[in-house]
Amino acid sequence: MSTMLCVLIGFLMDCILGDPERLWHPICGIGKLISVLETCIRGLLPKTPRWEVFGGGVMWVLTVAVSFAVPWGILWLCGQVHPALAFAVQCIFCWQIFAAKSLAQASLRVYRALRKSDLNEARKYVSWIVGRDTAELSAEQVTKAAVETVAENASDGVIAPLLYMVIGGAPLAFAYKAVNTMDSMTGYKNDTYYYFGRIPAKLDDVFNWIPARLTGLLFVLCARMAGLSRKGAWKIYRRDRHNHSSPNAAHPESACAGALGVQLAGNAYYFGKLYEKPTIGDALRPIEPQDIPRANRLMQVSAAVGVLICCAVRLIAEGLLW
C-alpha cells in the first residue's frame, strides 16, 4: 500500500512540478557512471568485436546493479531512522523517475518555435529530444519528429518506469532507467558502438517489450478521452505496430498516428547516413504544429489512466495474496 501511495504522490509531483532544472537529477548520475565504466572497460579489454560485446555486457551488469543498490540502500537506511522518512524519500525518488511533464515541456518548445515560424529554433529544440540529424529538417519533418518522440517516450519515460515502480518500488525503476539510459548512450549501430552497445540495446528491447505494448493499448483506450480518434488509433495500431526496426517503438507511435489521423516515421538521417524506414499511419491530413500538443494530451491522459490501472492491479494482487 505504501509503495502505491509513493507512486501516486510521485506522479502528481511530476505533473505539478516537472523536473526542477536547478536540482541535481539521479539520471545524470547514472549517465556519468555509464561514461566512467565505458572508459575504464574499453581501456582494460582488447579492441576486438568479441571483447567489445563482452565489455558492453559487463558495463550493463555493473550499471544496473549500482542503480538498484544505491536507492535500495538509501531507503533501507531511512527506514532504520523512521518509516515516515523512507516513505518521503521514496516519494521523491518516484517523482524524479517520472518524466511526463519534462517530455511535454521539451516538445512544446518545438511547438512554440513552429508557431512563431522560427524553423531554426524549432530544429534546435527538436535536436535536444531526438537522435536523428535535424539541421536540414523541414517544418513538417520537425513536427513529425516531435510527435514521434512524445509517443515513443510515453513508454520509456512514463509507462515503463511506472510498471517497474509498481513491481519493485523506486529501486527497480531506477534499474530500468539505467537500462534505458545505456541504450540512449551506447545503442547506436555506428563504428563506436556497433559491438560495445549490442547487449545494452538488446536488453533495452527486452525491458521495454511489455511497456511499449501497454502504452500502445493505453493510447487506443484513451484516444477518445483526449479528443482524438479511438477507431483510427486501433486500426493503425493493429496494422502498423511492427513498422519499425525496433521491436517496440512502433507500438505507441502507430496508436498515436492513428489517433491523430496523420502519417509518421519514414526515412531519416542519422550521423549523416540515410536510413530507409517504413511509414506509420495514413496521411488523412497534413501533419501540423498543433499535433504536438494533441500528442501530449494523449500521453498525459494515458499516463494518468495507466497509473490508476497499475495501482489498482497491485492493490488487488496484494489483497489476494494477503
C-alpha positions as CSV (number, residue, x, y, z in Angstrom):
1,M,0.0,0.0,0.0
2,S,2.8,2.4,0.9
3,T,4.5,1.8,-2.5
4,M,1.3,2.6,-4.3
5,L,0.9,5.9,-2.4
6,C,4.5,6.8,-3.2
7,V,3.8,6.1,-6.9
8,L,0.7,8.3,-6.9
9,I,2.3,11.1,-5.0
10,G,5.4,10.9,-7.2
11,F,3.2,11.1,-10.3
12,L,1.3,14.1,-9.0
13,M,4.5,15.9,-8.1
14,D,5.8,15.3,-11.6
15,C,2.6,16.6,-13.1
16,I,2.8,19.8,-11.0
17,L,6.5,20.4,-10.7
18,G,8.2,18.5,-13.5
19,D,12.0,18.2,-13.2
20,P,13.4,21.3,-11.4
21,E,16.2,22.4,-13.5
22,R,18.4,23.7,-10.6
23,L,18.3,20.4,-8.7
24,W,20.7,17.5,-9.4
25,H,19.0,14.6,-11.0
26,P,19.8,10.9,-10.3
27,I,19.7,10.1,-14.0
28,C,22.6,12.4,-14.5
29,G,24.5,10.3,-12.0
30,I,23.6,7.2,-13.9
31,G,24.8,8.8,-17.1
32,K,28.2,9.7,-15.5
33,L,28.5,6.2,-14.2
34,I,28.0,4.8,-17.7
35,S,30.6,7.1,-19.1
36,V,33.2,6.2,-16.4
37,L,32.6,2.5,-16.8
38,E,32.8,2.6,-20.5
39,T,36.1,4.4,-20.4
40,C,37.5,2.0,-17.8
41,I,36.3,-1.1,-19.6
42,R,37.5,0.0,-23.0
43,G,40.9,0.7,-21.5
44,L,41.2,-2.8,-20.0
45,L,39.9,-5.0,-22.8
46,P,41.3,-5.8,-26.3
47,K,39.6,-3.9,-29.1
48,T,38.1,-6.9,-30.9
49,P,34.4,-7.4,-31.6
50,R,34.0,-10.3,-29.2
51,W,35.7,-8.4,-26.3
52,E,33.7,-5.2,-27.0
53,V,30.4,-7.2,-26.8
54,F,31.7,-8.7,-23.5
55,G,32.7,-5.2,-22.2
56,G,29.3,-3.8,-23.0
57,G,27.7,-6.7,-21.1
58,V,30.0,-6.0,-18.1
59,M,29.1,-2.3,-18.2
60,W,25.4,-3.3,-18.3
61,V,25.6,-5.6,-15.2
62,L,27.5,-3.1,-13.1
63,T,25.4,-0.1,-14.1
64,V,22.1,-1.9,-13.3
65,A,23.4,-3.3,-10.1
66,V,24.6,0.1,-8.8
67,S,21.5,1.8,-10.0
68,F,19.3,-0.6,-8.0
69,A,21.6,-1.0,-4.9
70,V,22.1,2.7,-4.2
71,P,18.4,3.8,-3.9
72,W,17.6,0.5,-2.1
73,G,20.4,1.2,0.4
74,I,19.2,4.8,0.9
75,L,15.7,3.7,1.5
76,W,16.8,0.9,3.9
77,L,18.9,3.4,5.9
78,C,16.0,5.9,6.0
79,G,13.7,3.1,7.2
80,Q,16.1,2.5,10.1
81,V,15.7,6.1,11.2
82,H,11.9,6.2,10.7
83,P,9.4,4.6,8.3
84,A,8.0,8.0,7.5
85,L,11.4,9.2,6.3
86,A,11.7,6.2,4.0
87,F,8.2,6.9,2.7
88,A,9.0,10.6,2.0
89,V,12.3,9.7,0.2
90,Q,10.6,7.1,-2.0
91,C,8.0,9.7,-3.0
92,I,10.8,12.0,-4.1
93,F,12.5,9.1,-6.0
94,C,9.3,8.3,-7.8
95,W,8.9,12.0,-8.7
96,Q,12.4,12.0,-10.1
97,I,11.8,8.9,-12.2
98,F,8.6,10.0,-13.9
99,A,9.2,12.3,-17.0
100,A,5.7,13.2,-18.3
101,K,5.9,16.9,-17.7
102,S,9.5,17.3,-18.8
103,L,8.6,15.4,-22.0
104,A,5.7,17.7,-22.6
105,Q,7.8,20.8,-21.9
106,A,10.6,19.8,-24.2
107,S,8.2,19.1,-27.1
108,L,6.2,22.2,-26.5
109,R,9.3,24.3,-27.0
110,V,9.4,22.9,-30.5
111,Y,5.7,23.7,-31.0
112,R,6.1,27.3,-29.9
113,A,9.1,27.8,-32.2
114,L,7.0,26.4,-35.1
115,R,4.1,28.7,-34.2
116,K,6.5,31.7,-34.5
117,S,7.7,30.3,-37.9
118,D,11.2,30.1,-36.5
119,L,12.4,27.0,-38.1
120,N,16.0,27.3,-37.0
121,E,14.9,27.5,-33.4
122,A,12.5,24.6,-33.9
123,R,15.3,22.5,-35.3
124,K,17.5,23.4,-32.3
125,Y,14.9,22.3,-29.8
126,V,13.9,19.1,-31.6
127,S,17.6,18.2,-31.7
128,W,17.6,18.1,-27.9
129,I,15.0,15.3,-27.9
130,V,15.7,13.1,-31.0
131,G,18.7,11.2,-32.2
132,R,18.4,12.0,-35.9
133,D,20.1,14.8,-37.8
134,T,17.9,17.9,-37.6
135,A,19.9,20.6,-39.4
136,E,18.0,20.2,-42.8
137,L,14.6,19.2,-41.5
138,S,11.5,21.0,-42.9
139,A,8.8,22.3,-40.6
140,E,6.7,19.2,-41.3
141,Q,9.6,16.9,-40.5
142,V,10.4,18.7,-37.3
143,T,6.7,18.3,-36.3
144,K,6.8,14.6,-37.1
145,A,10.0,14.2,-35.1
146,A,8.4,15.9,-32.0
147,V,5.2,13.9,-32.2
148,E,7.1,10.6,-32.6
149,T,9.3,11.5,-29.6
150,V,6.3,12.2,-27.4
151,A,4.7,8.8,-28.5
152,E,7.8,6.7,-28.0
153,N,8.9,8.4,-24.8
154,A,5.5,8.0,-23.3
155,S,6.6,4.3,-23.0
156,D,10.3,4.9,-22.0
157,G,9.6,7.9,-19.7
158,V,6.3,7.2,-18.1
159,I,4.7,3.8,-18.6
160,A,7.8,1.6,-18.3
161,P,9.1,3.3,-15.1
162,L,5.5,3.1,-13.7
163,L,5.4,-0.7,-14.3
164,Y,8.8,-1.3,-12.6
165,M,7.9,1.0,-9.7
166,V,4.7,-0.9,-9.1
167,I,6.6,-4.2,-9.1
168,G,9.7,-3.2,-7.2
169,G,9.4,0.3,-6.0
170,A,11.9,3.1,-6.8
171,P,15.0,0.8,-6.8
172,L,13.7,-1.4,-9.6
173,A,12.5,1.7,-11.5
174,F,16.0,3.2,-11.2
175,A,17.4,0.0,-12.5
176,Y,15.1,0.3,-15.5
177,K,16.2,3.9,-16.1
178,A,19.8,2.6,-16.1
179,V,18.9,0.1,-18.9
180,N,17.2,2.8,-20.9
181,T,19.9,5.4,-20.4
182,M,22.6,2.9,-21.5
183,D,20.6,2.3,-24.7
184,S,20.3,6.0,-25.3
185,M,24.1,6.5,-24.8
186,T,25.5,3.3,-26.5
187,G,22.8,1.7,-28.5
188,Y,24.0,3.0,-31.9
189,K,24.9,1.0,-35.0
190,N,28.0,3.0,-35.7
191,D,31.7,2.3,-35.6
192,T,32.0,3.3,-31.9
193,Y,29.1,1.3,-30.5
194,Y,28.2,-1.4,-33.1
195,Y,29.6,-4.1,-30.8
196,F,30.0,-2.4,-27.4
197,G,26.4,-1.3,-27.4
198,R,24.9,-4.5,-28.6
199,I,24.0,-6.0,-25.2
200,P,22.6,-2.7,-23.8
201,A,20.5,-2.3,-26.9
202,K,19.1,-5.8,-26.9
203,L,18.3,-5.8,-23.2
204,D,16.6,-2.4,-23.5
205,D,14.3,-4.1,-26.1
206,V,13.6,-6.9,-23.6
207,F,12.8,-4.5,-20.7
208,N,10.5,-2.3,-22.9
209,W,8.7,-5.2,-24.6
210,I,5.6,-5.2,-22.3
211,P,5.6,-1.4,-21.6
212,A,5.6,-0.5,-25.3
213,R,2.6,-2.7,-26.0
214,L,0.8,-1.4,-22.9
215,T,1.4,2.1,-24.0
216,G,0.0,1.5,-27.4
217,L,-3.1,-0.1,-25.9
218,L,-3.5,2.8,-23.4
219,F,-3.3,5.2,-26.4
220,V,-6.1,3.3,-28.0
221,L,-8.2,3.2,-24.8
222,C,-7.6,6.9,-24.0
223,A,-7.8,8.4,-27.5
224,R,-11.4,9.5,-27.2
225,M,-10.9,10.9,-23.7
226,A,-8.1,13.0,-25.3
227,G,-10.4,14.3,-28.0
228,L,-8.9,12.1,-30.7
229,S,-10.0,9.1,-32.8
230,R,-10.1,5.8,-30.9
231,K,-11.2,3.9,-34.1
232,G,-8.2,5.3,-36.0
233,A,-5.8,4.5,-33.2
234,W,-7.0,0.9,-33.1
235,K,-6.9,0.5,-36.9
236,I,-3.4,1.8,-37.3
237,Y,-2.1,0.1,-34.2
238,R,-3.2,-3.3,-35.5
239,R,-1.8,-2.6,-38.9
240,D,1.5,-0.7,-38.3
241,R,2.7,-1.7,-34.9
242,H,5.6,-3.7,-36.4
243,N,6.6,-1.0,-38.9
244,H,10.0,-0.2,-37.3
245,S,13.4,-1.8,-36.9
246,S,12.9,-1.7,-33.2
247,P,10.5,-4.4,-31.8
248,N,8.9,-1.8,-29.5
249,A,8.9,1.8,-31.0
250,A,6.1,1.4,-33.5
251,H,3.5,0.3,-30.9
252,P,3.0,3.7,-29.3
253,E,3.8,5.5,-32.5
254,S,1.2,3.6,-34.5
255,A,-1.5,4.2,-32.0
256,C,-0.6,7.9,-31.8
257,A,-0.5,8.3,-35.6
258,G,-3.9,6.6,-35.9
259,A,-5.5,8.7,-33.1
260,L,-4.2,11.9,-34.8
261,G,-5.0,10.8,-38.4
262,V,-1.5,11.6,-39.6
263,Q,1.5,9.7,-41.1
264,L,4.7,9.4,-39.0
265,A,8.1,7.8,-39.4
266,G,9.7,7.3,-42.9
267,N,13.3,7.9,-44.0
268,A,15.6,9.8,-41.7
269,Y,19.3,10.7,-41.5
270,Y,21.5,9.6,-38.5
271,F,25.1,10.8,-38.3
272,G,25.0,11.8,-41.9
273,K,23.7,8.5,-43.2
274,L,20.2,7.9,-44.7
275,Y,18.2,5.1,-43.1
276,E,15.2,3.9,-45.0
277,K,12.3,3.3,-42.6
278,P,8.7,2.4,-43.3
279,T,5.9,4.9,-42.7
280,I,3.4,4.6,-39.8
281,G,-0.2,5.7,-40.2
282,D,-2.3,7.2,-43.1
283,A,-1.9,10.8,-44.2
284,L,-5.6,11.6,-43.8
285,R,-4.5,15.2,-43.5
286,P,-1.1,17.0,-43.4
287,I,0.6,17.0,-40.0
288,E,0.6,20.4,-38.3
289,P,2.3,22.0,-35.3
290,Q,-0.9,21.7,-33.3
291,D,-0.4,17.9,-33.4
292,I,2.4,18.3,-30.9
293,P,0.1,19.5,-28.0
294,R,-2.5,16.9,-29.2
295,A,0.1,14.1,-28.8
296,N,1.0,15.5,-25.4
297,R,-2.7,15.4,-24.3
298,L,-2.9,11.8,-25.4
299,M,0.3,11.0,-23.5
300,Q,-0.8,12.7,-20.3
301,V,-4.3,11.2,-20.3
302,S,-2.9,7.8,-21.0
303,A,-0.3,8.2,-18.2
304,A,-3.0,9.1,-15.6
305,V,-5.1,6.2,-16.6
306,G,-2.1,3.9,-16.6
307,V,-1.1,5.0,-13.1
308,L,-4.7,4.3,-11.8
309,I,-4.9,0.9,-13.5
310,C,-1.4,-0.3,-12.4
311,C,-2.0,0.8,-8.8
312,A,-5.4,-0.9,-8.8
313,V,-4.0,-4.1,-10.1
314,R,-1.2,-4.1,-7.5
315,L,-3.6,-3.4,-4.7
316,I,-5.9,-6.3,-5.9
317,A,-2.9,-8.6,-6.1
318,E,-1.8,-7.7,-2.6
319,G,-5.3,-8.3,-1.3
320,L,-5.5,-11.7,-2.9
321,L,-2.0,-12.7,-1.6
322,W,-3.0,-11.4,1.9
